[in-house]
Amino acid sequence: MPVPTALLTSAMAFSMLQLFLLGALGPRLVDELDISPTVLGLTTTIGFGTAAVLSPVGGRIVDRVGPRRALAALLLLSAVALGLIGAAPGAGFLLAAVALGGLPQALANPATNKAILAAVEPARRGAVTGMKQSGVQLGAFAAGLPLAALAGGIGWRGAVWTAAGAAVATAGWALRALPADPPARPGAGPGAAVVPRGAIAWLTVFSLFLGCGIASVNTYLALYGAHRLDLGPGAAGALVAVLGVAGVVGRVAWSRAATPDRAEWLPGGLAAGAVGAAVLLAGAAAVGPLVWPGAVAVGVFAVSANAVSMVLVMQRAAPGRAGQDSALVSAGFFTGFAVGPPLFGLLASAGHYGWGWALVAAEFAAASAVGVGWAVRGRRRPEGR
């Protein structure tokens, strides 16, 4: 039975939808729940910190139980987390709900990558991976436009609960559409190695720096638009939607381009392009319209680089370790998502958005240096591991 690409795309969207919603609805949450920009940044830290810690375990679970069970579990966990976020009376409850949302994040890349390796022929894996990774940015689009618009009509809580109901429906789709998993593999349990090696180690470090920058943009772009650029809540949320659409296009296009003979050169180059995106966002403080091409460039370059890294994981993963290796690279990415926003938040709370975007540019530059360094090393050692 073929694996529906749309289902994998939806699973990726729901795995991170909560954090895009918190970013897009940030101005409303800051006002209604009386939380500071720093606390808003902590939602990202808690969610991705949990995902980073649990990712190695999640990868071993996926290798053991199979992608069908794992995908259904991540969608149901996403629904529960979204439901609790919608019920949050204050900051403490909100942060606890976001921590629960780290569990589906830890399962998402291992489960979807495992499904692709099991059911998609090698010639189509890059394209399918780009499509399913674009689900994350479709989640950003959904949070920034239709769900943000819905929040204007029925309130932000109603919008979040609507998303929770959609996640439950998608879990039912997964159980009906995916082939049955093979029997659980005891050998893929907790005893498996959790230290990244070779290409996986390089991609993990690259993903850490990349995640720092992307997470800061995701969390604070709408707030920057509302507080510094005088955009209304709808326009500020649309910034997240624009980033999401650009990320969808970029992820699909760059993943198709990530053929085995040139894929290793793409991460460093895309991260270098993301440095320019951060410069545009900083320049928007003086020339407001620059924020829009800046948001597009973040999607085309920074967000797309993460999809290319997942293609590389599947090209380089050791036999039987696709879930585990995917999880290790994801753990680096999630660690960056946990570290980046609090640092940016300290600067934003003090009104220093310019320094915040300079920090983002430095993080993207570090990712580029790691990516280029690995590619150069790979040319000297063709095996790349």
N, C-alpha and C positions, 0 to 999 in steps of 0.2 A: 504494500500500500504506500503510495507516495505521500510525503509529508507536505501539507499545505504551507506554502511560503507565507501566506497571509496570517496563518496561525502563529508561526514563529515570530513574525513581525509584531503581532499584537502582544505576544508574551513579553517581548523586549520592552514594548511601550508601557505595559502595566508594571513591569518590575521597577521602573524608576518614576512612574507618574506622580507619586506623592511628592517628590522633591521638586519637580517642575511646577506642580500646583502651588507648593509653598512659595516658590519664587514668583510665579505670576500673580498670586493672590497676596503677596507680601505686603503691599500698602494697606489692604483691608485688614490683614491679621495684625499688623503693627498697631493699627488704630483700635480695632475691636477688642483684642486680647491684651492690649497695653504692654506689648513686648518691644524691646529695643532692637535696633539693627544687629547688634551683637548676638542676641538670643536667636534672631532669625538665622544668622550664620551657624549657630550651634545645631539647628535642625539638620543641616547638611552634614556637620561633623558627626553627630550621633548616628544618623542613618548610614553613612558610608563607613564610619568607624566600625559599626556592627558588621557591615558587609565585608569589610577587609579582614576582620578577625575570623569570620565564619567561612570565607571563601574556600580556603584549603579543605575544610571539612565538607563544604558543599560539593566541591569537585569530586571528592572521594565517594560521597553519597550518590552522585549522578552516575559515576562509573560503576557503582554497585547495583543500583536499583533500575537504571534505565531512564531515558528521557521522558517517556509518557507520564510515569508517576511523578517525576520531578517537575514537569511543566504544570500538571494539574495542581500540585502542592503550591508552587510559587504563585499561581493565579489566585488561589483561595487565600493564601497569606496576604497577598496584595489587597484583596477585598476587605479582609479583617482590619488591616492597618489603615486603609482609607476610611472605613467606617468609624474607627476610633478617633482619627484625626478630625473628622467632621463633628464628633461629640466633645472635643476637647474644651474644657472650661477655662484653661489657663496654660501657662508655659510648661509646667511640670508634666501634666497629662499629655500635652502635645509632643514633648520630647520622648516620652515613653512609647507613644504610638509610632513615632518615626523610627525608634530603635527596632520595633517589631518589623517595620518595613525593610530593614536591612536583610532579613532572611530571604525574601524572594530575589533581591539583588544578588545575593551570593549564589543562587541557583541558576540565574538566567543565562549567562554566557556558557557555562559548562553544559547545561541541558540542551540549549539550542544548537551549539556546536556539535554535540554528540549526535543529535538528530540528523544534522546535515551529513556528517561523516557516514552515518548508517544508511541513509536513504537517497543521497544525491550523488550522481556520478561526478568524478573529479573535474571534468571540464566545466561544470556548472556551479561548482562550489563557491567560487569567488563572487559570482553574480548573486547567488542566493544569500551568501553571507552579507553582502552589501545591503540587500533588501531587508534582511531581518535586523541588521544593526541600525538601519534607518528607522526601525520601530521606536528606538529611543527618542529620535527627533520628532517622529510623529506624535509621541507623547508630549514633547515640548510644544508642538503646534496645538494639540488638543487643549493643553493647559492654558496656553497663551491667548487662544481665540475663542473656540466654542464654549469651553468650560468657564473661562473668565467672563464671557458674555452672559452665560447662564447664571453666574454668580451675581451679576447686576440685576437679574430678574427675581431669582428665588433665594438669594443670599449665598455666601461662600460655603456654608455648611451643606446646603442642598446640592450644590454643584459637586462637592466631594462625595456625598452619598450616592449621587447619580453614577459617578465613576466607579464606586464600589460595586454597585449592582451590575455594571457592565463587565467587571472583572469576574464575577460569579458566572455570568452567562458564558464568558470565554473559557472558563474552566470546564464547563459542560461540553463545549465544542471540542476541547482538547481530548477529553475522554472518549468522545465519539469518533473523532477523525484520525487519531494516531494509532499505529499498530501496537499490539500488545508488546510489552517489554519482555525480554528474555528473563529466565530465572536470575535472581540476585546473585552477584558474584562476590563470595566472601573474600576473595583475594584482593579486592579493591577497597577494603575497609580501612580503619584508622591506622594500620601499620604501614601504609604506603609512604614513600618519601615525600617531604613537603618543601624541600629546598630547591629553588629554581636553578637550573644549570644551563650553560651555553646560551643559545639563542633566547631561550625562555627567560633567563636572568637579565639579559640586555633589554628585552621587551618589558619586563617588569619594572625596571628602573625608568625606562622611557615613559611608561604609562603613569608612574608616580608623578613625575614633573608635569606631564600633560594634564593629568587629573586635577592638580592644584590650580592650574589656570582655568580650565573649563568650568570647574565647580564655582569659582569666584564669579565668572561671567553669568552662569545660570542663576546663581543666588541673588546677585546684586544688580543685574542689568535693569530690571523693571524698577527697582527702588531708585537707582541712579537716574533713570528717565523721569520719575515722578518728583524726586526731591531736588535734583540739581538742574535738570533740563526743562522743568515745568510742564511735563507731559501729563495729561489726565490718566486716570487708572486704566481706561480702555487702551489708549495709545501705548502706555507703559507695558501692558500685558502683550500688546501686539509685537513689541520688540522680541519677546521670547518666541512668539509664533514665527516671526521672520527668521530668527536663528534656526528654528526647527525645520522650516522648509528648506533653507539652504543646506542644512545638515543632511537632510534626506537625499537631496540631489548629489551632494558631494560624496556621501558614503556609497551610494550605488555606483557612481562614476569611478571613483578611485578604487573601489574594491574590484571592479571589472578590470581595471588597469593593473592590478597587483598580480601579474603573472609571475611564476617562480623565478624567471630570469631577471626581473627588475623590482620585485616587491620590496626587497630589503632597502632600496634607496628612497622609497616613498616616505617613511615616517619622518626622517630628518628634514626632508624638503617641506613637507606639509607643516611641521612644527615651526619652521622658519617663516612660512607664510603667515602663521598665526601671530608671530611677533608684530607684523604689520597691522593685523586686526586690532591688537591691544593699543597700538599707537593711534589708530582711528578713534577708538572709544575715548581715549584720553583727550584727543583733539576736539571731541564733541562739546567739552566744557566751554570752549571758545567759539566753535562753529557747530551749533546744535545738530544740523542735518547729518553730520558725519557719523552720528550714532547708528544710522540705518545701514550704510555700507560696512560699518564696523561689525554689526551683528551678523550680516551676511558672510563676511570674511571669517568670523569665528566658526560658523557652520561649515563653510567650504573647506577650511584648512584644519583647524584644531579638532573639531568633532569628527571629521572624516579620517583623521589619523588614527583614531581609536578603532574604527572599523578595519582599516588596513592591518593594524596589529593583530586583530582576530583572524584575518586571513592568514597571516604569517604563522600564528599559533597552529592552525590546522595543517599548514605545510610542514612545520617543523616538529610537531608533537611526537613524542615517543609512542610506539605501538601500545595500545591499551591505556594510554594516559591522556587522551584528548580532554576528558573532563577535568582531570587534575591540572594539566598544564594551562588550560583555559582559566581555571580558578586562580592559579598563581599569578598570571598576568593581570587578571581582574582585581586581585587583592592589591597589587601595586597601584592600579588605577583608583580603586576605592580609597586607599590610604591617602592619595593625593586629594581626593574629594573631601576627605575628613580634615586635612591639614590646611588647605588653601583658604576656604571661606572665613574661618576665625581670624586669620591674619589680615585678610582684606577688611573684615568687619571692624577690627580695631581702628583701621585707617578711616573707614566710612563713618564710624560713629564720631570721629574727631573732625569730620568734614573734609578729609584729605583724599578725595576720590582720585586725584591725579597721581598721587603716590601709590594708590591701590592698583591703578592700571599699569604703572611702571613695574610693580611687583609681578603682575600677571605676565607682562612682556618678558621679564627675567625668567619666569618659570617656563614659558614656551621656549625661550632661547636655550635653557638647560636641557629641555627635552630634545631640541634639535641637535645639540652637541652630542648627546648620547646616541641618537639615531644615526647621525653621520659617522660617529666613531665605530659603531657596530658594522655599518655598511663597508667602511674601509677595511676593518678587520676581516669581514667576510670575503672581500675580494682577495685578501692575502691568503685566507684559508677557506677555499671554496665550499667546504662542508658546512660552514656557518655555525658549527656547534662547539 
